[in-house]
Amino acid sequence: MFITLWVEQRAKVDSFWSETRDKIESTLLKGGFFIHITLILKHTCIRLIFTNMSVALEITGFVLSLFGCLMVGSTLSHNYWKTSTIYGSVITTSTLYENLWKSCAEDSTGVTNCREFDSMLALPAYIQACRALMFTSIVLGLTSTVLSLFGLKCTQVGTSNGSTKAKMAVIGGSMFILAGLCSMIAVSWYAAMVTAEFFDPLYGGTKYELGDALYLGWAGSVLFMLGGIFLTCSCESGKKGKYSNGKYDYSLGQTTLPQRIYTKDSETVMTAKDYV
């Protein structure tokens, strides 16, 4: 008997709380308040996640591009753009190596003698072009580093306008990509000429192999372009609909039905706008 009464009372209490919860949810839904809060929380979370990912992508791209600029700068002054090969030689008494500025010879005792190229106009065309492309790459890299630093969201350097910062970041990223392409063309062109001379059976001069500087230049060029792509892709799109600047353009009255005025002696039903 006691257990039966307890079960009946528990069922009544559960039924009461269930009806009360349904009434509360129905009231919130009719008033639009529940939908309003849900949409605000949803878009706020999306905004925070997207902003954090965007900032992390910007910083990653800037760091990669900075390392790429340093590596390309080191490539320009590196001595070993190409080194003489020992392929087919039985006795090697000296090692020859060159870069864009000079040619050096190192004997077995470790003594090095270098000779700078006498005339720029007397150089092969590809060496002159590689010089120009490498200088262009470094200048573009330094300029885009300054622009990207001003365009980072995590810095307060320069302007604080988000739209201006995004434009500066896109310009800086594009210049990083262009700098990487310039250095990539220069290094690849030089490497192509070295390999062409190496595999040419009619070439009677000293044959060379690829030096360490070329691999360093390729790595720096890839970092340049990756950093530029990350910077460019980290910027937000200008089309945001009704949700922009951290605010959701939403009115509570949009979800409610228009108010109606009922008169006692008339069967006409007018909306609140018609009445006003």
C-alpha positions in Angstrom: 0.0 0.0 0.0 2.7 2.5 1.0 4.8 1.7 -2.1 1.8 2.1 -4.3 1.0 5.6 -2.9 4.6 6.6 -3.2 4.7 5.6 -6.8 1.5 7.5 -7.6 2.8 10.7 -5.8 6.1 10.4 -7.7 4.3 10.1 -11.0 2.2 13.2 -10.2 5.4 15.2 -9.3 7.1 14.1 -12.5 4.0 15.0 -14.6 3.8 18.4 -12.9 7.5 19.2 -13.6 7.2 18.0 -17.2 4.2 20.2 -17.9 5.9 23.2 -16.2 9.1 22.7 -18.4 7.0 22.4 -21.5 5.1 25.6 -20.7 8.4 27.5 -20.0 9.9 26.3 -23.3 6.7 27.2 -25.2 6.7 30.7 -23.7 10.4 31.3 -24.6 9.9 30.0 -28.1 6.8 32.2 -28.7 8.6 35.2 -27.4 11.7 34.5 -29.5 14.0 34.9 -26.5 15.3 31.4 -26.6 16.0 31.6 -30.4 17.7 34.9 -29.9 20.0 33.7 -27.2 20.8 30.5 -29.1 21.8 32.3 -32.3 23.9 34.8 -30.4 25.8 32.0 -28.6 26.2 30.1 -31.8 27.7 32.9 -33.8 29.8 34.1 -30.9 31.5 30.7 -30.6 32.0 30.5 -34.4 33.5 34.1 -34.3 35.9 33.2 -31.5 37.1 30.0 -33.1 37.6 31.6 -36.5 39.4 34.6 -35.0 41.8 32.4 -33.0 42.5 30.2 -36.0 43.0 33.3 -38.2 45.5 34.8 -35.7 47.4 31.6 -35.4 47.6 31.2 -39.2 48.9 34.8 -39.5 51.6 34.3 -37.0 52.6 31.0 -38.6 52.8 32.6 -42.0 54.8 35.5 -40.7 57.3 33.3 -38.9 57.8 31.0 -42.0 58.3 34.0 -44.3 60.8 35.5 -41.9 62.8 32.3 -41.9 62.5 32.2 -45.6 63.9 35.7 -45.9 66.9 34.8 -43.7 67.6 31.7 -45.7 67.4 33.4 -49.1 69.7 36.2 -47.8 72.2 33.5 -46.6 72.0 31.9 -50.0 73.0 35.0 -51.8 76.3 35.3 -49.9 77.0 31.6 -49.7 80.2 30.4 -51.4 79.1 27.0 -52.6 76.7 27.5 -55.4 78.5 24.9 -57.4 81.5 22.7 -56.5 83.8 20.7 -58.8 83.0 17.1 -59.1 85.4 14.2 -58.5 83.4 12.0 -61.0 85.9 10.4 -63.4 89.0 11.7 -61.6 91.5 9.4 -60.0 93.7 12.0 -58.2 92.2 15.2 -56.9 94.6 17.9 -55.7 92.2 20.8 -55.4 88.5 21.6 -55.1 86.9 24.4 -57.2 83.7 26.2 -56.1 81.8 29.3 -57.3 79.0 31.5 -56.4 77.5 34.6 -58.1 80.4 36.8 -57.2 83.7 34.9 -57.3 85.5 31.6 -58.1 87.6 29.9 -55.5 90.1 27.0 -55.4 91.0 25.1 -52.3 94.0 22.7 -52.3 94.6 19.6 -50.2 96.3 21.6 -47.4 93.3 23.8 -46.9 94.6 27.0 -48.5 92.0 28.9 -50.4 92.5 31.3 -53.3 89.6 33.3 -54.6 89.2 35.5 -57.6 86.3 37.9 -58.1 84.6 38.1 -61.4 86.3 41.0 -63.3 83.4 42.4 -65.4 79.7 42.1 -64.9 79.1 42.5 -68.6 81.5 39.6 -69.4 79.5 37.2 -67.2 77.0 34.7 -68.7 73.5 36.0 -69.0 72.1 33.5 -66.5 74.4 34.7 -63.7 73.4 38.3 -64.2 69.7 37.3 -64.2 70.2 35.3 -61.0 71.8 38.2 -59.3 68.9 40.5 -60.2 66.3 38.0 -59.2 68.0 37.3 -55.8 68.2 41.0 -55.0 64.6 41.5 -56.0 63.6 38.6 -53.8 65.4 40.0 -50.8 64.0 43.6 -51.3 60.5 42.2 -51.7 60.9 40.0 -48.6 62.1 42.9 -46.4 59.3 45.2 -47.6 56.6 42.5 -47.1 58.0 41.8 -43.6 57.3 45.4 -42.6 53.8 45.4 -44.2 52.9 42.1 -42.6 54.1 43.2 -39.2 51.7 46.2 -39.5 48.9 43.9 -40.7 49.1 41.3 -37.9 46.0 41.3 -35.7 48.0 40.5 -32.6 50.1 43.7 -32.9 49.1 47.3 -32.2 51.8 48.7 -34.6 50.4 51.3 -37.0 46.6 51.4 -37.5 44.1 49.5 -35.4 41.4 49.3 -38.1 40.7 45.7 -38.9 39.9 46.3 -42.6 43.2 48.2 -43.1 45.2 45.5 -41.3 43.6 42.8 -43.4 44.5 44.7 -46.6 48.1 45.1 -45.4 48.4 41.4 -44.5 47.1 40.4 -48.0 49.6 42.8 -49.7 52.4 41.5 -47.5 51.5 37.9 -48.2 51.3 38.5 -51.9 54.7 40.1 -51.9 56.1 37.1 -49.9 54.8 34.8 -52.6 56.4 36.9 -55.3 59.7 37.0 -53.5 59.7 33.2 -53.2 59.0 32.9 -56.9 61.9 35.2 -57.7 64.4 33.3 -55.6 63.0 29.9 -56.8 63.5 31.0 -60.4 67.1 32.2 -59.8 68.2 29.0 -57.9 66.4 26.6 -60.3 67.9 28.4 -63.4 71.4 28.2 -61.9 70.9 24.6 -61.1 69.6 23.8 -64.6 72.7 25.4 -66.2 75.1 23.4 -63.9 73.3 20.1 -64.7 73.3 20.9 -68.4 77.0 21.4 -68.4 77.6 18.3 -66.3 75.7 16.0 -68.7 76.9 17.6 -71.9 79.5 15.2 -73.4 80.9 18.0 -75.7 81.6 20.4 -72.8 85.4 20.6 -72.3 85.5 22.8 -69.2 85.4 21.9 -65.5 82.3 20.1 -64.6 80.5 21.1 -61.4 77.8 19.6 -59.1 75.1 21.4 -57.2 76.3 23.2 -54.1 74.8 23.6 -50.7 73.6 27.1 -51.4 71.1 25.9 -54.0 69.4 23.6 -51.5 69.3 26.4 -49.0 67.8 28.7 -51.6 65.1 26.1 -52.5 64.1 25.7 -48.8 64.0 29.5 -48.3 61.8 29.9 -51.4 59.4 27.3 -50.3 59.1 28.9 -46.8 58.6 32.3 -48.5 55.7 31.0 -50.5 54.1 29.0 -47.7 54.3 32.0 -45.4 52.7 34.2 -48.0 49.9 31.7 -48.7 49.2 31.4 -44.9 49.1 35.2 -44.5 46.8 35.7 -47.5 44.4 32.9 -46.5 44.2 34.1 -42.8 42.3 37.3 -43.7 38.5 37.3 -43.2 36.1 37.6 -46.0 34.3 40.9 -46.4 30.9 39.3 -46.9 29.4 38.4 -43.5 25.7 39.0 -44.1 23.9 40.3 -41.0 26.7 39.2 -38.7 29.6 41.6 -38.6 32.0 43.2 -36.2 31.1 40.7 -33.4 27.4 41.6 -33.5 24.5 39.7 -34.8 21.8 41.9 -36.4 18.8 40.2 -34.9 15.6 41.6 -33.5 13.5 39.9 -30.9 10.3 41.1 -32.6 11.2 39.2 -35.8 10.1 35.9 -34.4 6.9 37.2 -32.8 3.6 37.5 -34.7 2.4 41.0 -35.5 0.1 42.4 -32.8 -3.6 42.6 -33.6 -6.2 44.8 -32.2 -9.7 43.4 -31.7 -12.6 45.7 -31.1 -15.7 44.6 -29.3 -18.3 46.0 -31.7 -16.5 45.3 -35.0 -15.5 42.2 -36.7 -12.6 43.9 -38.5 -9.1 42.8 -37.4 -6.3 45.3 -37.8 -2.6 45.0 -37.3 -0.7 47.4 -35.1 0.8 49.1 -38.1 -2.7 49.7 -39.6 -4.0 51.1 -36.4 -1.1 53.6 -36.1 
